[in-house]
């Protein structure tokens, strides 16, 4: 009898006890009140809860159903690239430039000086095909042609096929290859050279998104006729104007020759060693895809322009004091 009364008293006490409060983070999403702040969690507790809860996390708690993530949020997932905006993702890439220039100047030498009379624009065509081998060197082949109507012997003044390898070993960008110089109707001047070029990606040094100066050195050995060297060093910097899809590039270089008696179709009669030229220029590249509202899946078209000045450093070595410029169309795919 006494045991029955004791049990009844215990049940009465339990029935009148206030229910224990649940943690705010465990409340149902639909009933959660934004005005009530969640209790602070220790870092270990927050990490454990995030690992156990499959829902997206924000600031150590699940994102509630009625919360909206802004487009600017770092947690927003970027939409996939539309099919019509995808560019060439294959293993072969093409670069093609069609440029009209008032003069053809290469390595400080004005090739228009071979003309005895008349004048016309130079059509400069440069095409290059590169094969992407991933982390290994990328082979490339290309050809450059200068068409000059005022040349008394041949409109195709120079044909320059080249082959080589590119290899990105950041911060070093390596390039090596062979260039053949063909001069129609002037076959006695045809020549071959092997060359190597090293460019430094100085963005690692300056901790910047883009390179600052991209300094480079180039060495070319003409092994067919003269067995002489052409050496060059230079810098360049790009100024992208993203709102206009425009890139301005400033560059400069200096050239030196070593026992190079013949330069292209010109002969160094007096001196074949010494500083040859210094050059500075400005070029611009503007996206025609943006202007014409053209999808990049068909390639990238650019409008190009440039102007340069070259200064002759030694009066006994072939070079020119000359200002020149031009413009045209570039295509990449």
RAQUIUR-V705483 format. One record per residue. N is the residue number from 1. D_LAST is the distance of its C-alpha to the last C-alpha in Angstrom with 1 decimal. Layout:
# RAQUIUR-V705483
N;D_LAST, N;D_LAST
This chain:
# RAQUIUR-V705483
1;96.9, 2;95.9, 3;92.6, 4;91.8, 5;92.4, 6;90.2, 7;87.3, 8;87.6, 9;87.5, 10;84.3, 11;82.5, 12;83.6, 13;82.2, 14;78.8, 15;78.7, 16;79.2, 17;76.6, 18;73.5, 19;70.2, 20;67.9, 21;64.8, 22;61.4, 23;58.6, 24;56.5, 25;53.2, 26;54.6, 27;55.4, 28;53.7, 29;50.5, 30;52.1, 31;55.3, 32;53.8, 33;54.8, 34;52.4, 35;55.4, 36;56.6, 37;54.9, 38;54.1, 39;56.1, 40;54.4, 41;53.2, 42;53.1, 43;49.6, 44;50.6, 45;51.8, 46;48.6, 47;46.4, 48;48.7, 49;48.6, 50;44.8, 51;44.6, 52;47.1, 53;45.7, 54;42.5, 55;41.9, 56;39.3, 57;40.9, 58;41.1, 59;43.3, 60;45.1, 61;46.1, 62;44.7, 63;42.9, 64;45.4, 65;44.6, 66;45.3, 67;43.1, 68;39.7, 69;36.9, 70;35.2, 71;31.4, 72;31.6, 73;33.3, 74;31.7, 75;33.0, 76;31.0, 77;28.2, 78;24.8, 79;23.7, 80;20.9, 81;17.4, 82;17.6, 83;15.8, 84;14.4, 85;12.8, 86;11.0, 87;7.3, 88;5.9, 89;9.2, 90;9.6, 91;10.8, 92;8.5, 93;5.6, 94;5.2, 95;6.8, 96;9.0, 97;12.1, 98;15.0, 99;18.0, 100;21.6, 101;24.1, 102;27.9, 103;28.2, 104;26.4, 105;27.4, 106;26.3, 107;28.1, 108;30.8, 109;31.6, 110;31.5, 111;30.8, 112;32.2, 113;35.6, 114;35.9, 115;36.4, 116;40.2, 117;39.9, 118;37.7, 119;34.5, 120;31.1, 121;27.6, 122;25.2, 123;21.9, 124;19.6, 125;16.5, 126;14.4, 127;11.7, 128;10.8, 129;9.6, 130;10.4, 131;12.0, 132;12.7, 133;16.4, 134;17.1, 135;20.2, 136;20.6, 137;19.4, 138;15.9, 139;16.3, 140;14.3, 141;15.1, 142;14.7, 143;16.9, 144;18.1, 145;20.5, 146;22.9, 147;24.5, 148;27.8, 149;30.2, 150;33.1, 151;33.2, 152;36.5, 153;35.5, 154;31.9, 155;29.2, 156;26.6, 157;28.1, 158;25.9, 159;23.4, 160;22.1, 161;20.3, 162;19.6, 163;19.0, 164;19.3, 165;18.8, 166;17.5, 167;19.6, 168;19.8, 169;23.5, 170;23.7, 171;25.4, 172;24.8, 173;21.4, 174;22.2, 175;20.8, 176;22.7, 177;22.4, 178;24.0, 179;23.7, 180;25.5, 181;26.8, 182;27.7, 183;29.9, 184;30.8, 185;34.5, 186;35.0, 187;34.5, 188;37.2, 189;34.7, 190;31.9, 191;31.2, 192;29.2, 193;28.6, 194;27.6, 195;26.2, 196;25.6, 197;24.3, 198;25.1, 199;23.7, 200;25.5, 201;24.0, 202;27.1, 203;26.2, 204;28.3, 205;31.2, 206;31.2, 207;30.2, 208;27.6, 209;24.4, 210;22.5, 211;23.6, 212;26.4, 213;26.6, 214;24.3, 215;26.9, 216;26.1, 217;28.1, 218;27.1, 219;29.4, 220;29.0, 221;31.8, 222;32.4, 223;34.2, 224;34.8, 225;37.2, 226;38.0, 227;37.5, 228;36.8, 229;34.5, 230;32.1, 231;31.8, 232;29.8, 233;29.5, 234;27.8, 235;26.6, 236;24.1, 237;23.7, 238;21.3, 239;22.9, 240;20.6, 241;22.2, 242;20.7, 243;22.8, 244;21.3, 245;17.7, 246;18.7, 247;18.6, 248;21.4, 249;21.5, 250;24.8, 251;25.2, 252;28.1, 253;28.9, 254;32.0, 255;32.4, 256;35.3, 257;36.2, 258;38.6, 259;40.4, 260;37.7, 261;39.8, 262;37.1, 263;34.0, 264;31.8, 265;34.4, 266;36.7, 267;39.7, 268;41.1, 269;44.8, 270;46.5, 271;44.5, 272;41.6, 273;41.4, 274;40.8, 275;38.6, 276;36.5, 277;34.5, 278;33.3, 279;30.4, 280;29.2, 281;26.6, 282;24.7, 283;21.2, 284;19.5, 285;16.1, 286;16.1, 287;13.7, 288;13.9, 289;12.6, 290;15.9, 291;18.0, 292;17.1, 293;16.9, 294;13.5, 295;12.0, 296;8.7, 297;8.5, 298;7.4, 299;4.6, 300;6.4, 301;9.0, 302;11.7, 303;15.2, 304;16.5, 305;20.1, 306;22.3, 307;25.9, 308;27.5, 309;31.0, 310;32.1, 311;35.7, 312;37.6, 313;39.4, 314;41.7, 315;43.5, 316;44.0, 317;40.3, 318;37.7, 319;35.7, 320;35.8, 321;36.6, 322;34.0, 323;32.0, 324;28.8, 325;25.8, 326;23.1, 327;20.1, 328;17.2, 329;13.7, 330;10.4, 331;6.9, 332;3.8, 333;0.0
